[in-house]
Amino acid sequence: MRLLLLSGLLFMASSVQASCVILLHGLARTNASMAVLAQQLTDQGYHVINQDYPSREGRIEDLANIAIPPALEQCTDFDEIHFVTHSLGGILVRQYLSQHTIPQLKHVVMLGPPNQGSEVVDTLQNVPGFHFINGDAGLQLGTGKLSLPNTLGPANFDVGIIAGTQSINLILSTFIPGTDDGKVSIESTKLEGMADHIEIATSHPFMMKNDDVIKQVSHYLTYGKFAQ
């Protein structure tokens, strides 16, 4: 029995060491916002690439090509590649995978992704200063049928999605139907073809630092499903 247990633990450890995890932050943020998550995953034995990109300086199509290829270049020696994304980062992955195939891709975990857009963009996109703060990519995240997230189609990859249920911006929440995280409704995080979806009591700006979120990310990377 001890020998079997030891063999199982060694197998899990070798699987983690053979895995590269790419982190992609959200709109108007930097990779510093993912530092806590990066450290936790590194401590678990993953090779972590906490990729930075200029989220306010281009359209989503351009940002995907700026952020993802250089991150993938740092994962060439690994058997498995995972993505963990926050907000806009998830849309970058969807955009990239609509044009490219990643043979080693295993799991994607999205935190608060505007997979069906955000009503905040619908309401505020013409307000002075919105473009300055959010850039061209921000203008692409509305809920209309022609908004970029709604033109990318169902997931053709394994993805689990975590939605937040708390808001620290009650003004923005008035624009969003149903329960939301202050930027995105629970319903808008959902994506046709997703493998799993879970709700956690956390807000959009801080979910990637939330202990429960991090535990669920780790569980999904290991088992391909969230802990219930």
ZINORWO-V24374 format. One record per pair of residues at least 12 apart in sequence whose C-alpha atoms are under 10 Angstrom apart, sorted by the first residue. I is the first residue (numbers start at 0). J is the second residue. D is the distance in Angstrom with one decimal. If there is no record, write none. Layout:
# ZINORWO-V24374
{{I & J & D} {I & J & D}}
This chain:
# ZINORWO-V24374
{{11 & 221 & 8.5} {12 & 43 & 8.8} {12 & 44 & 7.5} {12 & 45 & 9.5} {13 & 44 & 9.0} {14 & 44 & 9.4} {14 & 45 & 9.1} {14 & 78 & 8.7} {14 & 79 & 8.6} {14 & 221 & 8.8} {15 & 40 & 9.7} {15 & 41 & 10.0} {15 & 43 & 7.7} {15 & 44 & 5.9} {15 & 45 & 5.5} {15 & 46 & 8.3} {15 & 78 & 9.9} {15 & 79 & 8.9} {15 & 220 & 9.1} {15 & 221 & 8.0} {16 & 41 & 9.9} {16 & 43 & 9.0} {16 & 44 & 5.7} {16 & 45 & 5.6} {16 & 46 & 7.0} {16 & 77 & 8.4} {16 & 78 & 9.3} {16 & 79 & 9.5} {17 & 44 & 9.1} {17 & 45 & 7.7} {17 & 46 & 8.1} {17 & 74 & 9.8} {17 & 76 & 8.3} {17 & 77 & 5.2} {17 & 78 & 5.5} {17 & 79 & 6.4} {17 & 80 & 8.8} {18 & 44 & 8.6} {18 & 45 & 5.9} {18 & 46 & 6.4} {18 & 47 & 8.7} {18 & 74 & 8.4} {18 & 76 & 9.3} {18 & 77 & 5.7} {18 & 78 & 6.2} {18 & 79 & 4.7} {18 & 80 & 5.8} {18 & 81 & 7.3} {18 & 103 & 9.4} {18 & 104 & 9.9} {18 & 105 & 9.0} {18 & 220 & 9.4} {19 & 41 & 9.9} {19 & 44 & 9.6} {19 & 45 & 6.0} {19 & 46 & 4.7} {19 & 47 & 5.9} {19 & 48 & 7.4} {19 & 70 & 9.8} {19 & 71 & 9.0} {19 & 73 & 8.5} {19 & 74 & 5.8} {19 & 75 & 8.9} {19 & 76 & 8.8} {19 & 77 & 6.2} {19 & 78 & 8.0} {19 & 79 & 6.2} {19 & 80 & 4.9} {19 & 81 & 6.2} {19 & 82 & 8.5} {19 & 103 & 9.7} {19 & 104 & 9.6} {19 & 105 & 9.8} {20 & 37 & 8.9} {20 & 40 & 8.3} {20 & 41 & 9.2} {20 & 45 & 6.6} {20 & 46 & 6.1} {20 & 47 & 4.8} {20 & 48 & 6.1} {20 & 49 & 8.3} {20 & 70 & 9.4} {20 & 71 & 9.6} {20 & 74 & 8.3} {20 & 77 & 9.9} {20 & 79 & 8.5} {20 & 80 & 5.9} {20 & 81 & 4.7} {20 & 82 & 5.6} {20 & 83 & 7.1} {20 & 104 & 10.0} {20 & 105 & 9.9} {20 & 106 & 9.3} {20 & 107 & 9.3} {20 & 220 & 9.1} {21 & 37 & 9.2} {21 & 45 & 10.0} {21 & 46 & 8.6} {21 & 47 & 6.0} {21 & 48 & 4.8} {21 & 49 & 6.1} {21 & 50 & 6.8} {21 & 67 & 8.5} {21 & 70 & 6.7} {21 & 71 & 7.9} {21 & 73 & 9.4} {21 & 74 & 8.6} {21 & 80 & 7.5} {21 & 81 & 6.1} {21 & 82 & 4.7} {21 & 83 & 6.2} {21 & 84 & 8.1} {21 & 107 & 9.4} {22 & 34 & 9.4} {22 & 36 & 8.7} {22 & 37 & 7.5} {22 & 47 & 7.4} {22 & 48 & 6.1} {22 & 49 & 4.8} {22 & 50 & 5.9} {22 & 51 & 8.6} {22 & 67 & 9.7} {22 & 70 & 9.0} {22 & 81 & 8.6} {22 & 82 & 5.9} {22 & 83 & 4.9} {22 & 84 & 5.6} {22 & 85 & 8.2} {22 & 88 & 8.2} {22 & 89 & 9.8} {22 & 107 & 10.0} {22 & 108 & 9.7} {22 & 109 & 10.0} {23 & 48 & 8.8} {23 & 49 & 6.7} {23 & 50 & 5.8} {23 & 51 & 7.0} {23 & 52 & 8.3} {23 & 66 & 8.1} {23 & 67 & 8.6} {23 & 70 & 9.6} {23 & 82 & 7.6} {23 & 83 & 6.6} {23 & 84 & 4.7} {23 & 85 & 6.4} {23 & 86 & 8.8} {23 & 87 & 8.3} {23 & 88 & 4.9} {23 & 89 & 7.6} {23 & 90 & 10.0} {23 & 91 & 8.4} {23 & 92 & 8.7} {23 & 109 & 9.6} {24 & 49 & 8.3} {24 & 50 & 7.7} {24 & 51 & 7.3} {24 & 52 & 8.3} {24 & 54 & 8.7} {24 & 83 & 8.8} {24 & 84 & 6.0} {24 & 85 & 5.1} {24 & 86 & 7.2} {24 & 87 & 7.2} {24 & 88 & 5.4} {24 & 89 & 8.7} {24 & 110 & 9.7} {24 & 207 & 9.1} {25 & 51 & 9.8} {25 & 52 & 9.5} {25 & 54 & 7.5} {25 & 84 & 7.5} {25 & 85 & 5.1} {25 & 86 & 4.8} {25 & 87 & 4.7} {25 & 88 & 5.2} {25 & 89 & 8.2} {25 & 90 & 9.5} {25 & 91 & 9.7} {25 & 110 & 9.4} {25 & 111 & 9.4} {25 & 112 & 8.9} {25 & 203 & 9.9} {25 & 204 & 9.0} {26 & 52 & 9.7} {26 & 53 & 8.8} {26 & 54 & 5.5} {26 & 55 & 7.0} {26 & 85 & 8.6} {26 & 86 & 7.0} {26 & 87 & 5.5} {26 & 88 & 7.6} {26 & 132 & 9.3} {26 & 133 & 6.8} {26 & 134 & 8.8} {26 & 136 & 7.9} {26 & 137 & 7.3} {27 & 52 & 9.8} {27 & 53 & 8.1} {27 & 54 & 5.9} {27 & 55 & 6.0} {27 & 56 & 9.6} {27 & 87 & 9.3} {27 & 132 & 7.1} {27 & 133 & 6.2} {27 & 134 & 8.4} {27 & 136 & 9.8} {27 & 137 & 9.0} {28 & 51 & 9.0} {28 & 52 & 9.0} {28 & 53 & 8.6} {28 & 54 & 7.4} {28 & 55 & 8.9} {28 & 85 & 9.8} {28 & 87 & 9.8} {28 & 133 & 10.0} {28 & 204 & 9.5} {29 & 49 & 9.6} {29 & 50 & 8.7} {29 & 51 & 5.9} {29 & 52 & 7.2} {29 & 53 & 7.9} {29 & 54 & 8.2} {30 & 48 & 9.8} {30 & 49 & 6.0} {30 & 50 & 6.2} {30 & 51 & 4.9} {30 & 52 & 7.9} {31 & 49 & 8.4} {31 & 50 & 9.6} {31 & 51 & 8.4} {32 & 49 & 9.7} {32 & 51 & 10.0} {32 & 85 & 9.4} {32 & 204 & 8.9} {32 & 205 & 8.5} {32 & 207 & 7.7} {32 & 208 & 8.1} {33 & 49 & 7.1} {33 & 50 & 9.2} {33 & 51 & 9.7} {33 & 83 & 9.6} {33 & 84 & 9.0} {33 & 85 & 8.4} {33 & 205 & 9.7} {33 & 206 & 9.9} {33 & 207 & 6.4} {33 & 208 & 7.4} {34 & 49 & 7.5} {34 & 207 & 9.0} {34 & 208 & 8.4} {35 & 207 & 7.8} {35 & 208 & 5.9} {35 & 209 & 9.1} {35 & 210 & 9.7} {35 & 213 & 9.1} {36 & 49 & 9.3} {36 & 83 & 9.3} {36 & 206 & 10.0} {36 & 207 & 6.4} {36 & 208 & 6.3} {36 & 209 & 8.8} {36 & 210 & 9.1} {36 & 212 & 9.3} {36 & 213 & 6.5} {36 & 214 & 9.8} {36 & 216 & 9.1} {36 & 217 & 9.7} {37 & 49 & 6.6} {37 & 83 & 9.7} {37 & 207 & 9.7} {37 & 208 & 9.8} {37 & 213 & 9.8} {39 & 208 & 9.9} {39 & 210 & 9.9} {39 & 213 & 7.8} {39 & 214 & 9.4} {39 & 217 & 9.0} {40 & 213 & 8.6} {40 & 214 & 9.9} {40 & 216 & 9.1} {40 & 217 & 7.4} {40 & 220 & 10.0} {43 & 217 & 8.6} {45 & 81 & 9.9} {46 & 73 & 9.4} {46 & 74 & 8.3} {46 & 77 & 8.8} {46 & 80 & 9.6} {47 & 70 & 9.7} {47 & 73 & 9.4} {47 & 74 & 9.1} {47 & 80 & 10.0} {47 & 81 & 9.5} {47 & 82 & 9.7} {48 & 69 & 9.9} {48 & 70 & 6.5} {48 & 71 & 8.9} {48 & 73 & 7.5} {48 & 74 & 8.3} {48 & 82 & 9.4} {49 & 70 & 8.3} {49 & 83 & 9.6} {50 & 66 & 6.8} {50 & 67 & 8.0} {50 & 69 & 8.5} {50 & 70 & 6.4} {50 & 71 & 10.0} {51 & 65 & 9.5} {51 & 66 & 7.0} {51 & 67 & 9.7} {51 & 70 & 9.3} {52 & 65 & 7.0} {52 & 66 & 5.6} {52 & 67 & 9.2} {52 & 88 & 9.8} {53 & 65 & 8.6} {53 & 66 & 8.6} {53 & 134 & 9.8} {54 & 66 & 9.4} {54 & 87 & 8.4} {54 & 88 & 9.0} {54 & 133 & 8.0} {54 & 134 & 7.5} {54 & 135 & 8.8} {54 & 136 & 7.2} {54 & 137 & 8.8} {55 & 130 & 8.6} {55 & 131 & 8.1} {55 & 132 & 7.3} {55 & 133 & 5.6} {55 & 134 & 4.3} {55 & 135 & 6.7} {55 & 136 & 6.7} {55 & 137 & 7.7} {56 & 131 & 9.8} {56 & 133 & 8.8} {56 & 134 & 6.1} {56 & 135 & 7.0} {56 & 136 & 7.9} {57 & 133 & 10.0} {57 & 134 & 6.9} {57 & 135 & 5.7} {57 & 136 & 6.2} {57 & 137 & 9.5} {58 & 91 & 10.0} {58 & 134 & 8.0} {58 & 135 & 5.2} {58 & 136 & 4.7} {58 & 137 & 8.4} {58 & 138 & 8.8} {58 & 139 & 7.7} {58 & 147 & 9.9} {59 & 87 & 8.6} {59 & 88 & 9.5} {59 & 90 & 7.7} {59 & 91 & 6.3} {59 & 92 & 9.9} {59 & 94 & 7.5} {59 & 95 & 9.4} {59 & 135 & 7.9} {59 & 136 & 5.3} {59 & 137 & 8.7} {59 & 138 & 9.8} {59 & 139 & 7.6} {59 & 140 & 9.4} {59 & 147 & 8.1} {59 & 148 & 9.6} {60 & 90 & 9.6} {60 & 91 & 7.5} {60 & 94 & 6.5} {60 & 95 & 7.7} {60 & 98 & 10.0} {60 & 136 & 8.7} {60 & 147 & 9.1} {61 & 91 & 9.2} {61 & 94 & 9.6} {61 & 95 & 9.7} {61 & 136 & 9.4} {62 & 88 & 9.5} {62 & 91 & 7.0} {62 & 94 & 9.5} {62 & 95 & 9.5} {62 & 136 & 8.4} {63 & 88 & 8.6} {63 & 89 & 10.0} {63 & 90 & 8.5} {63 & 91 & 4.8} {63 & 92 & 6.9} {63 & 93 & 8.9} {63 & 94 & 6.7} {63 & 95 & 5.8} {63 & 96 & 9.5} {64 & 91 & 8.5} {64 & 92 & 9.8} {64 & 94 & 9.1} {64 & 95 & 7.1} {65 & 91 & 9.9} {66 & 88 & 9.4} {66 & 91 & 8.4} {66 & 92 & 9.6} {66 & 95 & 9.8} {67 & 82 & 10.0} {67 & 88 & 9.9} {67 & 91 & 8.2} {67 & 92 & 7.8} {67 & 95 & 7.7} {68 & 95 & 9.3} {71 & 101 & 8.9} {74 & 103 & 9.4} {75 & 103 & 9.0} {77 & 103 & 8.0} {78 & 102 & 9.4} {78 & 103 & 6.1} {78 & 104 & 8.8} {78 & 105 & 9.2} {79 & 101 & 9.9} {79 & 102 & 8.8} {79 & 103 & 4.9} {79 & 104 & 6.0} {79 & 105 & 5.9} {79 & 106 & 8.7} {80 & 101 & 8.4} {80 & 102 & 8.8} {80 & 103 & 5.5} {80 & 104 & 4.8} {80 & 105 & 5.7} {80 & 106 & 7.4} {80 & 107 & 8.9} {80 & 220 & 10.0} {81 & 103 & 8.5} {81 & 104 & 6.0} {81 & 105 & 5.6} {81 & 106 & 5.0} {81 & 107 & 5.6} {81 & 108 & 8.1} {81 & 157 & 9.8} {81 & 158 & 9.8} {81 & 220 & 7.4} {82 & 104 & 8.4} {82 & 105 & 8.5} {82 & 106 & 6.6} {82 & 107 & 4.7} {82 & 108 & 6.3} {82 & 109 & 8.1} {82 & 158 & 9.2} {82 & 220 & 9.2} {83 & 106 & 8.5} {83 & 107 & 5.8} {83 & 108 & 4.7} {83 & 109 & 5.9} {83 & 110 & 7.6} {83 & 158 & 9.6} {83 & 159 & 9.6} {83 & 160 & 9.8} {83 & 207 & 9.5} {83 & 216 & 7.8} {83 & 217 & 10.0} {83 & 220 & 9.1} {84 & 107 & 7.8} {84 & 108 & 6.3} {84 & 109 & 4.9} {84 & 110 & 5.9} {84 & 111 & 8.6} {84 & 112 & 8.0} {84 & 160 & 9.6} {84 & 207 & 8.8} {85 & 108 & 8.8} {85 & 109 & 6.0} {85 & 110 & 4.7} {85 & 111 & 6.2} {85 & 112 & 6.5} {85 & 113 & 9.6} {85 & 161 & 9.6} {85 & 203 & 8.7} {85 & 204 & 9.2} {85 & 205 & 9.9} {85 & 206 & 8.4} {85 & 207 & 7.0} {86 & 109 & 7.3} {86 & 110 & 6.1} {86 & 111 & 5.1} {86 & 112 & 4.1} {86 & 113 & 6.3} {86 & 114 & 8.8} {86 & 182 & 9.2} {86 & 183 & 8.7} {86 & 188 & 9.1} {86 & 203 & 8.1} {86 & 204 & 9.2} {86 & 207 & 9.9} {87 & 109 & 9.4} {87 & 110 & 9.4} {87 & 111 & 8.7} {87 & 112 & 6.3} {87 & 113 & 7.0} {87 & 114 & 9.0} {87 & 116 & 10.0} {87 & 136 & 8.4} {87 & 137 & 8.6} {87 & 140 & 8.6} {87 & 148 & 9.8} {88 & 109 & 8.0} {88 & 110 & 8.9} {88 & 111 & 9.7} {88 & 112 & 7.7} {88 & 113 & 9.7} {89 & 107 & 8.6} {89 & 108 & 8.2} {89 & 109 & 5.7} {89 & 110 & 7.7} {89 & 111 & 8.5} {89 & 112 & 5.7} {89 & 113 & 8.0} {89 & 114 & 7.9} {89 & 148 & 9.7} {89 & 158 & 9.9} {89 & 160 & 9.6} {89 & 188 & 10.0} {90 & 109 & 9.1} {90 & 112 & 7.1} {90 & 113 & 7.5} {90 & 114 & 6.9} {90 & 115 & 9.9} {90 & 116 & 9.7} {90 & 140 & 9.2} {90 & 147 & 8.6} {90 & 148 & 6.5} {90 & 151 & 8.9} {91 & 136 & 10.0} {91 & 148 & 9.4} {92 & 107 & 8.7} {92 & 109 & 9.5} {93 & 114 & 9.1} {93 & 148 & 8.1} {93 & 151 & 6.9} {93 & 152 & 8.8} {93 & 153 & 9.1} {93 & 154 & 7.5} {93 & 155 & 8.9} {93 & 156 & 9.0} {94 & 147 & 8.6} {94 & 148 & 8.2} {94 & 150 & 9.5} {94 & 151 & 6.7} {94 & 152 & 9.8} {95 & 151 & 9.9} {96 & 151 & 9.4} {96 & 154 & 9.0} {96 & 155 & 8.0} {96 & 156 & 8.3} {97 & 151 & 6.8} {97 & 152 & 8.5} {97 & 153 & 9.8} {97 & 154 & 9.0} {97 & 155 & 8.4} {100 & 156 & 9.7} {101 & 156 & 9.8} {104 & 156 & 8.1} {104 & 157 & 8.5} {105 & 156 & 8.2} {105 & 157 & 6.9} {105 & 158 & 9.0} {105 & 220 & 8.3} {105 & 223 & 8.7} {106 & 156 & 7.7} {106 & 157 & 5.3} {106 & 158 & 5.9} {106 & 159 & 7.8} {106 & 194 & 9.8} {106 & 219 & 7.7} {106 & 220 & 6.2} {106 & 221 & 9.0} {106 & 222 & 9.4} {106 & 223 & 6.8} {106 & 224 & 9.6} {107 & 156 & 7.8} {107 & 157 & 6.1} {107 & 158 & 4.6} {107 & 159 & 6.4} {107 & 160 & 8.4} {107 & 193 & 9.8} {107 & 194 & 9.9} {107 & 216 & 9.4} {107 & 219 & 8.7} {107 & 220 & 7.9} {107 & 223 & 9.1} {108 & 157 & 8.7} {108 & 158 & 5.7} {108 & 159 & 4.9} {108 & 160 & 5.7} {108 & 161 & 7.5} {108 & 195 & 9.5} {108 & 196 & 9.7} {108 & 215 & 9.4} {108 & 216 & 6.6} {108 & 217 & 9.5} {108 & 219 & 7.4} {108 & 220 & 7.9} {108 & 223 & 9.5} {108 & 224 & 9.8} {108 & 225 & 10.0} {109 & 158 & 7.3} {109 & 159 & 6.4} {109 & 160 & 4.8} {109 & 161 & 6.2} {109 & 162 & 8.6} {109 & 188 & 8.7} {109 & 189 & 10.0} {109 & 196 & 9.5} {109 & 207 & 10.0} {109 & 216 & 8.9} {110 & 159 & 8.9} {110 & 160 & 6.1} {110 & 161 & 5.0} {110 & 162 & 6.3} {110 & 163 & 8.1} {110 & 188 & 8.5} {110 & 203 & 8.3} {110 & 206 & 7.2} {110 & 207 & 7.1} {110 & 212 & 8.4} {110 & 216 & 9.1} {111 & 160 & 7.4} {111 & 161 & 6.1} {111 & 162 & 5.0} {111 & 163 & 6.4} {111 & 164 & 9.8} {111 & 179 & 9.4} {111 & 180 & 7.7} {111 & 182 & 8.4} {111 & 183 & 6.8} {111 & 184 & 8.6} {111 & 185 & 8.2} {111 & 187 & 8.9} {111 & 188 & 6.1} {111 & 189 & 9.4} {111 & 198 & 9.7} {111 & 201 & 9.9} {111 & 202 & 8.8} {111 & 203 & 6.4} {111 & 204 & 9.2} {111 & 206 & 8.0} {111 & 207 & 9.2} {112 & 148 & 9.7} {112 & 160 & 7.8} {112 & 161 & 8.3} {112 & 162 & 7.8} {112 & 163 & 10.0} {112 & 182 & 9.6} {112 & 183 & 7.4} {112 & 184 & 9.5} {112 & 185 & 9.4} {112 & 187 & 7.8} {112 & 188 & 5.2} {112 & 189 & 8.2} {112 & 190 & 9.3} {112 & 203 & 9.4} {113 & 140 & 7.1} {113 & 141 & 8.7} {113 & 142 & 8.8} {113 & 148 & 7.4} {113 & 149 & 9.6} {113 & 162 & 9.9} {113 & 182 & 8.4} {113 & 183 & 6.0} {113 & 184 & 8.2} {113 & 185 & 9.3} {113 & 186 & 9.3} {113 & 187 & 5.8} {113 & 188 & 5.3} {113 & 189 & 8.3} {113 & 190 & 9.4} {114 & 140 & 8.7} {114 & 141 & 10.0} {114 & 142 & 9.1} {114 & 147 & 9.3} {114 & 148 & 5.6} {114 & 149 & 7.2} {114 & 151 & 9.2} {114 & 152 & 9.8} {114 & 153 & 9.9} {114 & 160 & 9.9} {114 & 183 & 9.1} {114 & 186 & 9.1} {114 & 187 & 5.8} {114 & 188 & 5.1} {114 & 189 & 6.3} {114 & 190 & 6.1} {114 & 191 & 9.4} {115 & 140 & 8.1} {115 & 141 & 7.9} {115 & 142 & 5.9} {115 & 143 & 8.4} {115 & 144 & 8.9} {115 & 146 & 8.4} {115 & 147 & 9.0} {115 & 148 & 5.9} {115 & 149 & 5.7} {115 & 150 & 9.4} {115 & 151 & 10.0} {115 & 183 & 9.1} {115 & 184 & 9.3} {115 & 186 & 8.1} {115 & 187 & 4.7} {115 & 188 & 6.6} {115 & 189 & 7.3} {115 & 190 & 7.5} {116 & 139 & 8.3} {116 & 140 & 4.9} {116 & 141 & 4.7} {116 & 142 & 4.3} {116 & 143 & 7.6} {116 & 144 & 9.4} {116 & 146 & 7.2} {116 & 147 & 8.2} {116 & 148 & 6.2} {116 & 149 & 7.2} {116 & 182 & 9.8} {116 & 183 & 7.7} {116 & 184 & 9.2} {116 & 187 & 6.3} {116 & 188 & 8.2} {117 & 137 & 9.8} {117 & 139 & 9.8} {117 & 140 & 6.2} {117 & 141 & 5.2} {117 & 142 & 5.6} {117 & 143 & 9.3} {117 & 146 & 9.9} {117 & 148 & 9.9} {117 & 174 & 9.2} {117 & 175 & 7.6} {117 & 176 & 10.0} {117 & 182 & 6.8} {117 & 183 & 5.5} {117 & 184 & 7.4} {117 & 187 & 7.1} {117 & 188 & 9.2} {118 & 140 & 8.7} {118 & 141 & 6.3} {118 & 142 & 6.2} {118 & 143 & 9.3} {118 & 171 & 9.0} {118 & 172 & 9.3} {118 & 173 & 9.7} {118 & 174 & 6.2} {118 & 175 & 5.7} {118 & 176 & 8.2} {118 & 182 & 8.2} {118 & 183 & 7.6} {118 & 184 & 8.5} {118 & 187 & 9.3} {119 & 140 & 9.0} {119 & 141 & 7.7} {119 & 142 & 9.1} {119 & 171 & 6.5} {119 & 172 & 8.2} {119 & 173 & 9.1} {119 & 174 & 6.1} {119 & 175 & 6.8} {119 & 181 & 9.0} {119 & 182 & 6.6} {119 & 183 & 7.9} {119 & 184 & 10.0} {120 & 133 & 9.8} {120 & 137 & 7.3} {120 & 138 & 6.8} {120 & 139 & 8.4} {120 & 140 & 6.4} {120 & 141 & 5.1} {120 & 142 & 7.9} {120 & 174 & 9.4} {120 & 182 & 9.1} {120 & 183 & 10.0} {121 & 138 & 8.7} {121 & 139 & 9.9} {121 & 140 & 8.3} {121 & 141 & 5.3} {121 & 142 & 6.8} {121 & 143 & 8.2} {121 & 174 & 8.9} {121 & 175 & 10.0} {122 & 141 & 8.9} {122 & 171 & 9.4} {122 & 174 & 7.2} {122 & 175 & 9.6} {123 & 138 & 9.5} {123 & 141 & 9.9} {123 & 171 & 9.5} {123 & 174 & 9.5} {124 & 137 & 8.2} {124 & 138 & 6.3} {124 & 139 & 9.6} {124 & 140 & 9.6} {124 & 141 & 8.6} {125 & 138 & 9.2} {142 & 187 & 8.6} {148 & 190 & 9.8} {149 & 190 & 9.7} {152 & 190 & 8.6} {152 & 191 & 7.8} {152 & 192 & 9.3} {153 & 190 & 6.4} {153 & 191 & 4.8} {153 & 192 & 5.5} {153 & 193 & 8.0} {154 & 190 & 6.8} {154 & 191 & 6.2} {154 & 192 & 5.0} {154 & 193 & 6.2} {154 & 194 & 9.1} {155 & 191 & 9.4} {155 & 192 & 7.0} {155 & 193 & 8.7} {156 & 192 & 8.1} {156 & 193 & 8.1} {156 & 194 & 8.9} {157 & 192 & 8.3} {157 & 193 & 6.8} {157 & 194 & 6.2} {157 & 195 & 9.0} {157 & 223 & 8.0} {157 & 224 & 9.9} {158 & 190 & 9.0} {158 & 192 & 8.2} {158 & 193 & 5.3} {158 & 194 & 5.6} {158 & 195 & 7.0} {158 & 196 & 8.8} {158 & 219 & 9.2} {158 & 223 & 8.3} {158 & 224 & 9.0} {159 & 189 & 9.5} {159 & 190 & 9.5} {159 & 192 & 9.9} {159 & 193 & 6.2} {159 & 194 & 5.6} {159 & 195 & 4.6} {159 & 196 & 5.7} {159 & 197 & 8.1} {159 & 215 & 9.8} {159 & 216 & 8.7} {159 & 219 & 7.3} {159 & 220 & 9.4} {159 & 223 & 7.8} {159 & 224 & 7.0} {159 & 225 & 7.6} {160 & 188 & 7.2} {160 & 189 & 7.2} {160 & 190 & 8.4} {160 & 193 & 7.5} {160 & 194 & 8.3} {160 & 195 & 6.3} {160 & 196 & 4.7} {160 & 197 & 6.4} {160 & 198 & 8.6} {160 & 216 & 9.3} {160 & 219 & 9.7} {160 & 224 & 9.8} {160 & 225 & 9.1} {161 & 185 & 8.9} {161 & 188 & 7.9} {161 & 189 & 9.1} {161 & 195 & 8.7} {161 & 196 & 5.9} {161 & 197 & 5.1} {161 & 198 & 5.8} {161 & 199 & 7.0} {161 & 206 & 9.1} {161 & 212 & 7.6} {161 & 215 & 8.4} {161 & 216 & 8.6} {161 & 225 & 9.2} {162 & 178 & 9.8} {162 & 179 & 8.1} {162 & 180 & 7.5} {162 & 183 & 8.4} {162 & 184 & 8.0} {162 & 185 & 5.6} {162 & 186 & 8.7} {162 & 187 & 9.1} {162 & 188 & 6.4} {162 & 189 & 8.5} {162 & 196 & 7.6} {162 & 197 & 6.3} {162 & 198 & 4.8} {162 & 199 & 6.3} {162 & 200 & 8.5} {162 & 201 & 8.3} {162 & 202 & 8.9} {162 & 203 & 8.5} {162 & 206 & 8.9} {162 & 212 & 9.5} {163 & 178 & 8.6} {163 & 179 & 6.6} {163 & 180 & 4.9} {163 & 181 & 8.6} {163 & 182 & 9.6} {163 & 183 & 8.4} {163 & 184 & 8.3} {163 & 185 & 7.0} {163 & 188 & 9.3} {163 & 197 & 8.8} {163 & 198 & 5.8} {163 & 199 & 5.2} {163 & 200 & 5.7} {163 & 201 & 4.9} {163 & 202 & 5.5} {163 & 203 & 6.4} {163 & 204 & 9.8} {163 & 205 & 9.6} {163 & 206 & 7.1} {163 & 212 & 9.3} {164 & 177 & 9.8} {164 & 178 & 6.0} {164 & 179 & 5.3} {164 & 180 & 5.0} {164 & 181 & 8.5} {164 & 183 & 9.5} {164 & 184 & 8.2} {164 & 185 & 7.2} {164 & 198 & 6.6} {164 & 199 & 6.1} {164 & 200 & 5.0} {164 & 201 & 5.9} {164 & 202 & 6.6} {164 & 203 & 8.7} {165 & 178 & 7.9} {165 & 179 & 6.5} {165 & 180 & 4.8} {165 & 181 & 7.0} {165 & 199 & 8.4} {165 & 200 & 5.6} {165 & 201 & 5.1} {165 & 202 & 4.8} {165 & 203 & 7.9} {165 & 206 & 9.8} {166 & 178 & 8.9} {166 & 179 & 6.6} {166 & 180 & 4.6} {166 & 181 & 4.3} {166 & 182 & 8.0} {166 & 183 & 9.7} {166 & 200 & 9.2} {166 & 201 & 7.6} {166 & 202 & 5.2} {166 & 203 & 7.3} {166 & 204 & 9.2} {167 & 180 & 7.8} {167 & 181 & 6.3} {167 & 182 & 9.7} {167 & 201 & 9.4} {167 & 202 & 6.6} {167 & 203 & 8.5} {167 & 204 & 8.7} {167 & 205 & 9.9} {168 & 180 & 8.5} {168 & 181 & 5.4} {168 & 182 & 8.3} {168 & 202 & 9.1} {168 & 203 & 9.6} {169 & 181 & 6.9} {169 & 182 & 9.9} {171 & 183 & 9.5} {172 & 184 & 8.7} {175 & 187 & 9.8} {179 & 201 & 9.8} {179 & 202 & 8.3} {179 & 203 & 8.6} {180 & 199 & 9.7} {180 & 200 & 8.6} {180 & 201 & 7.0} {180 & 202 & 4.7} {180 & 203 & 5.0} {180 & 204 & 8.5} {180 & 205 & 9.8} {180 & 206 & 9.1} {181 & 201 & 9.8} {181 & 202 & 6.5} {181 & 203 & 6.1} {181 & 204 & 8.4} {182 & 202 & 8.6} {182 & 203 & 6.4} {182 & 204 & 8.7} {183 & 202 & 9.7} {183 & 203 & 7.7} {185 & 197 & 9.4} {185 & 198 & 7.7} {194 & 223 & 8.1} {194 & 224 & 7.5} {194 & 225 & 9.7} {195 & 219 & 9.1} {195 & 223 & 8.5} {195 & 224 & 6.2} {195 & 225 & 7.0} {196 & 224 & 8.7} {196 & 225 & 7.8} {197 & 212 & 9.7} {197 & 215 & 9.0} {197 & 224 & 9.7} {197 & 225 & 7.3} {197 & 226 & 9.1} {197 & 227 & 8.7} {198 & 212 & 9.4} {199 & 211 & 7.5} {199 & 212 & 7.1} {199 & 215 & 9.6} {200 & 212 & 9.2} {214 & 226 & 8.7} {215 & 227 & 9.4}}
